[in-house]
């Protein structure tokens, strides 16, 4: 067992907050907030003193906040900073979490699919459905989902992770080719990471993907933040059979839980037929020779 002191977690959280604030400050140009460009700047975006002035906070206080020093920040002050940085709703809640604002709810993490959800997955067959935790570990799925993603459903350890299958595979291949979907998953992972700073399994996953895939490392350094979004259409290659298109919908398995069920509803009868063929292929592999 790896033991990490509470003070270490606080330091990691402050460092993450500092990096997030610097990243977002560098994205705001003087023109964005009505300031003249002025003389040549050594760094992109606003200066710390400019942001502090626009937010109505002390320059020294904000500098300490961005340096990761152990200081407290009220919701009102964070809201003023968020306004200047033009943070969206998901980014604002991420800022609250990193600043350890009292009352911000933390979802319940899990390494196992809730027992009451497993019969639901089976009942949804032949519609593919699965349950994931906050870092995209596959916790459970039905036969159709396993037929669609056999390399994921049959994996163990770090490889039983949807993002690792996209960004961590040593051969560089990815089962998902939709860049927007991939980037959205990274942004959701980054938002969830605020609850798990320094946890060994999260650190192992992120470091493995950063080391293996430069694109993931670039995305991670950019601090994308997003909550799980509305239903979207996804497309997957079906092992030489063609492309299956599904409408993907996700929702929490219970109130306050970090686990989410995802359901892939085929868009057309042709997509239904492709999934049926994948199920038959999977069944043939399991039959005795």
C-alpha positions as CSV (number, residue, x, y, z in Angstrom):
1,X,0.0,0.0,0.0
2,X,1.2,3.5,-0.9
3,X,0.6,6.0,1.9
4,X,0.4,9.7,1.1
5,X,0.2,12.3,3.9
6,X,-2.8,14.7,3.8
7,X,-0.3,17.6,3.5
8,X,1.1,16.1,0.3
9,X,-2.4,16.0,-1.2
10,X,-2.9,19.7,-0.3
11,X,0.4,20.6,-2.0
12,X,-0.5,18.7,-5.1
13,X,-3.9,20.4,-5.2
14,X,-2.3,23.8,-4.9
15,X,0.2,23.0,-7.6
16,X,-2.6,21.9,-9.9
17,X,-4.5,25.1,-9.1
18,X,-1.5,27.2,-9.9
19,X,-0.9,25.5,-13.2
20,X,-4.5,25.8,-14.2
21,X,-4.6,29.5,-13.4
22,X,-1.4,30.2,-15.3
23,X,-2.7,28.2,-18.3
24,X,-6.0,30.1,-18.4
25,X,-4.4,33.5,-17.8
26,X,-2.1,33.0,-20.8
27,X,-5.1,32.4,-23.0
28,X,-6.6,35.9,-22.3
29,X,-5.1,38.7,-24.4
30,X,-5.2,42.4,-23.3
31,X,-7.5,43.1,-26.2
32,X,-10.0,40.4,-24.9
33,X,-10.5,42.6,-21.8
34,X,-10.3,46.0,-23.3
35,X,-6.6,46.7,-22.5
36,X,-4.2,48.3,-24.9
37,X,-1.5,45.9,-26.1
38,X,1.3,48.1,-24.6
39,X,4.9,47.4,-24.9
40,X,6.3,44.0,-26.0
41,X,5.4,41.2,-23.7
42,X,7.7,38.4,-22.6
43,X,4.8,36.0,-22.0
44,X,1.5,35.4,-23.7
45,X,-1.8,36.6,-22.2
46,X,-2.4,38.9,-19.3
47,X,0.2,39.8,-16.7
48,X,-0.6,38.9,-13.1
49,X,-1.0,42.5,-12.1
50,X,-3.5,43.1,-14.9
51,X,-5.6,40.1,-13.9
52,X,-5.5,41.1,-10.2
53,X,-6.6,44.6,-11.1
54,X,-9.5,43.4,-13.3
55,X,-10.6,41.0,-10.6
56,X,-10.3,43.5,-7.8
57,X,-7.9,41.5,-5.8
58,X,-4.4,42.3,-4.4
59,X,-1.5,41.6,-6.8
60,X,0.5,40.0,-4.0
61,X,-2.4,37.8,-3.0
62,X,-3.0,36.7,-6.5
63,X,0.7,36.0,-7.1
64,X,0.8,33.8,-4.1
65,X,-2.4,31.9,-5.3
66,X,-0.8,31.3,-8.7
67,X,2.5,30.2,-7.0
68,X,0.6,27.5,-5.1
69,X,1.1,29.0,-1.7
70,X,-1.2,27.8,1.1
71,X,-3.7,30.7,1.2
72,X,-7.5,30.7,1.3
73,X,-9.8,32.0,-1.4
74,X,-13.5,32.8,-1.0
75,X,-16.1,31.9,-3.6
76,X,-16.6,35.6,-4.3
77,X,-13.0,36.1,-5.1
78,X,-12.8,33.0,-7.2
79,X,-15.8,34.1,-9.1
80,X,-14.2,37.4,-9.9
81,X,-11.1,35.6,-11.2
82,X,-13.2,33.2,-13.2
83,X,-15.0,36.2,-14.8
84,X,-11.8,37.7,-16.0
85,X,-10.5,34.4,-17.2
86,X,-13.8,33.8,-19.0
87,X,-14.2,30.3,-17.4
88,X,-17.1,28.2,-18.4
89,X,-19.3,26.4,-15.9
90,X,-17.2,23.2,-15.9
91,X,-14.0,25.2,-15.5
92,X,-15.5,27.2,-12.7
93,X,-16.4,24.1,-10.7
94,X,-12.9,22.8,-11.4
95,X,-11.5,26.0,-9.9
96,X,-13.7,25.5,-6.8
97,X,-12.5,22.0,-6.4
98,X,-8.9,22.8,-6.7
99,X,-9.2,25.7,-4.3
100,X,-11.0,23.4,-1.8
101,X,-14.1,25.6,-1.5
102,X,-16.2,24.2,1.4
103,X,-19.4,22.6,0.3
104,X,-18.3,21.5,-3.2
105,X,-19.6,18.0,-3.5
106,X,-17.2,15.2,-4.3
107,X,-18.6,12.2,-6.2
108,X,-18.2,8.7,-4.7
109,X,-15.4,6.8,-6.5
110,X,-15.6,3.2,-7.2
111,X,-13.5,0.3,-8.6
112,X,-16.5,-2.0,-9.0
113,X,-19.8,-1.6,-10.9
114,X,-22.8,-1.4,-8.6
115,X,-24.4,-4.8,-8.2
116,X,-27.8,-3.5,-9.0
117,X,-26.6,-2.1,-12.4
118,X,-25.3,-5.4,-13.8
119,X,-28.7,-6.9,-14.5
120,X,-29.6,-3.7,-16.3
121,X,-26.7,-4.1,-18.6
122,X,-27.8,-7.6,-19.5
123,X,-31.4,-6.5,-20.0
124,X,-30.3,-3.9,-22.5
125,X,-28.7,-6.5,-24.8
126,X,-28.4,-6.5,-27.8
127,X,-27.9,-2.7,-27.3
128,X,-24.3,-2.2,-26.2
129,X,-24.0,-0.8,-22.7
130,X,-21.2,-0.5,-20.1
131,X,-20.3,1.1,-16.8
132,X,-17.2,3.2,-16.3
133,X,-15.6,4.9,-13.3
134,X,-14.2,8.5,-13.3
135,X,-10.9,7.5,-15.0
136,X,-12.6,5.4,-17.7
137,X,-11.8,2.0,-16.2
138,X,-14.4,-0.5,-17.7
139,X,-16.2,-1.9,-14.6
140,X,-18.8,-4.0,-16.4
141,X,-20.5,-4.4,-19.8
142,X,-23.0,-6.6,-21.7
143,X,-22.2,-9.1,-24.5
144,X,-22.8,-6.6,-27.3
145,X,-20.5,-4.1,-25.8
146,X,-17.8,-6.8,-25.3
147,X,-18.3,-7.9,-28.9
148,X,-17.8,-4.3,-30.1
149,X,-14.7,-3.8,-27.9
150,X,-13.2,-7.2,-27.3
151,X,-9.7,-5.9,-26.7
152,X,-11.0,-3.7,-23.8
153,X,-13.5,-6.1,-22.3
154,X,-10.9,-8.9,-22.2
155,X,-8.2,-6.8,-20.8
156,X,-6.9,-6.5,-17.2
157,X,-5.1,-4.0,-15.1
158,X,-4.3,-0.6,-16.7
159,X,-5.2,-1.9,-20.2
160,X,-8.9,-2.3,-19.1
161,X,-9.2,1.5,-19.5
162,X,-10.9,3.2,-22.5
163,X,-8.4,6.1,-22.6
164,X,-5.4,3.8,-22.3
165,X,-6.8,1.9,-25.3
166,X,-6.9,5.2,-27.3
167,X,-3.6,6.8,-26.1
168,X,-1.6,4.2,-24.3
169,X,-1.3,1.3,-26.7
170,X,2.4,0.7,-27.6
171,X,1.5,0.0,-31.2
172,X,0.0,3.5,-31.5
173,X,-3.3,2.2,-32.9
174,X,-6.6,3.5,-31.5
175,X,-10.1,2.0,-31.7
176,X,-11.6,5.5,-31.8
177,X,-10.8,7.8,-34.7
178,X,-13.2,10.7,-33.8
179,X,-10.8,13.4,-32.5
180,X,-13.5,15.4,-30.8
181,X,-14.7,12.4,-28.9
182,X,-11.1,11.6,-27.8
183,X,-10.5,15.2,-26.7
184,X,-13.8,15.3,-24.8
185,X,-12.8,12.2,-22.8
186,X,-9.4,13.7,-21.9
187,X,-11.2,16.9,-20.7
188,X,-13.6,14.8,-18.6
189,X,-10.6,12.8,-17.1
190,X,-8.8,16.1,-16.3
191,X,-11.9,17.4,-14.5
192,X,-12.3,14.2,-12.5
193,X,-8.6,14.2,-11.6
194,X,-9.2,17.1,-9.3
195,X,-10.8,14.6,-6.9
196,X,-7.9,12.1,-7.1
197,X,-4.7,14.2,-7.1
198,X,-1.8,12.0,-6.2
199,X,-3.7,8.7,-6.1
200,X,-1.2,6.1,-7.4
201,X,-3.5,4.4,-9.9
202,X,-4.5,7.8,-11.5
203,X,-0.9,8.9,-11.6
204,X,0.2,5.6,-13.1
205,X,-2.4,5.9,-15.9
206,X,-1.7,9.5,-16.7
207,X,2.1,9.1,-16.7
208,X,1.9,6.0,-18.9
209,X,-0.2,7.8,-21.5
210,X,2.0,10.9,-21.4
211,X,5.1,8.8,-21.9
212,X,3.6,6.8,-24.7
213,X,1.6,9.4,-26.7
214,X,2.9,13.0,-27.3
215,X,-0.6,14.0,-28.3
216,X,-2.1,13.0,-25.0
217,X,0.9,14.7,-23.2
218,X,0.1,17.9,-25.1
219,X,-3.6,17.8,-24.3
220,X,-3.0,17.1,-20.7
221,X,-0.6,20.0,-20.3
222,X,-3.3,22.3,-21.8
223,X,-5.6,21.6,-18.9
224,X,-8.8,20.8,-20.8
225,X,-11.8,20.8,-18.5
226,X,-15.3,19.4,-19.3
227,X,-18.1,17.5,-17.7
228,X,-19.7,14.6,-19.5
229,X,-21.7,16.0,-22.3
230,X,-25.1,15.4,-24.0
231,X,-25.7,12.4,-26.3
232,X,-23.4,12.2,-29.3
233,X,-23.0,10.1,-32.4
234,X,-19.9,7.9,-32.4
235,X,-18.5,5.7,-35.2
236,X,-16.3,2.6,-34.8
237,X,-14.6,0.4,-37.3
238,X,-15.9,-3.2,-37.0
239,X,-12.9,-5.4,-37.7
240,X,-13.3,-5.4,-41.5
241,X,-17.1,-5.5,-41.4
242,X,-17.5,-1.7,-41.9
243,X,-18.3,1.2,-39.7
244,X,-21.0,1.1,-37.0
245,X,-22.6,4.3,-35.9
246,X,-24.3,4.7,-32.5
247,X,-26.0,7.3,-30.4
248,X,-24.0,7.3,-27.2
249,X,-25.8,8.4,-24.0
250,X,-24.3,8.5,-20.5
251,X,-25.7,9.1,-17.0
252,X,-24.6,8.5,-13.4
253,X,-25.5,5.1,-12.0
254,X,-26.7,6.8,-8.8
255,X,-26.9,10.2,-7.3
256,X,-23.4,11.4,-6.2
257,X,-21.6,8.5,-7.9
258,X,-18.6,8.8,-10.1
259,X,-19.7,5.7,-12.1
260,X,-21.5,6.3,-15.3
261,X,-23.5,4.0,-17.6
262,X,-23.0,4.5,-21.3
263,X,-25.6,3.1,-23.8
264,X,-24.9,2.9,-27.5
265,X,-28.1,2.9,-29.5
266,X,-27.5,1.9,-33.2
267,X,-28.6,4.6,-35.6
268,X,-29.8,2.5,-38.5
269,X,-30.9,-1.1,-39.2
270,X,-27.5,-1.6,-40.9
271,X,-25.8,-0.7,-37.6
272,X,-28.1,-3.2,-35.8
273,X,-27.0,-5.8,-38.3
274,X,-23.3,-5.0,-37.8
275,X,-23.6,-5.4,-34.0
276,X,-25.4,-8.7,-34.5
277,X,-22.6,-9.9,-36.7
278,X,-20.0,-8.9,-34.1
279,X,-22.0,-10.8,-31.5
280,X,-22.0,-13.9,-33.7
281,X,-18.2,-13.6,-34.3
282,X,-17.6,-13.4,-30.5
283,X,-19.8,-16.4,-29.9
284,X,-17.9,-18.4,-32.5
285,X,-14.7,-17.6,-30.8
286,X,-16.0,-19.1,-27.6
287,X,-17.3,-22.3,-29.1
288,X,-15.2,-25.4,-28.6
289,X,-13.2,-26.4,-31.7
